[in-house]
Structure formats: structure tokens, C-alpha cells
Amino acid sequence: MPAEQPAWVRTSREHVGARIRDAREHANLSQIQLGELVGVDHKTVHRIEYGRSDPKLGLLLQIARALDVPLSELLR
């Protein structure tokens, strides 16, 4: 069983998720549409946007490409 992550990790995930949400809204995409573009369901997109999921790098790269933003913009 993995150790519980420090609070700052969750806070950072929430910040990244908020940047993904902002970029998605700027692109005029719904969670459903973004999910379809990257091959996940809208519930997964929701969990990422609200910091409840710890997405793998590959998925973050797909999200950045779908939103036409550099990955560094989402992770800053």
C-alpha cells in the first residue's frame, strides 16, 4: 500500500487541474469532448480537473495537445 502523499502534492494537482479546466474552457470544449479527444471518459477529465486523479505523463501530453497548449503551461 503506497504511503499517503503530502498535502502540497494534492494542492499542486488541484492547481494543474484548474489550468487544464481553464484551457479546456478557453478552447470551448466540454469535459465530454476533451475526454473523447484523449480517449478517456468525462468522469476522468473531471477528476483530473479537480485534483482527485494523478494522471500519467502520457495522458497529460495528450491533453496538452488536444487543448493546443504546451505541457509546461499546464504544469507551471
C-alpha positions, 0 to 999 in steps of 0.5 A: 500500500503506497504511503499517503502523499503530502498535502502540497502534492494534492494542492499542486494537482488541484492547481494543474487541474484548474489550468487544464479546466481553464484551457479546456474552457478557453478552447470551448470544449466540454469535459465530454469532448476533451475526454473523447479527444484523449480517449478517456471518459468525462468522469476522468477529465473531471477528476483530473480537473479537480485534483482527485486523479494523478494522471500519467505523463502520457495522458497529460501530453495528450491533453496538452495537445488536444487543448493546443497548449504546451505541457509546461503551461499546464504544469507551471 
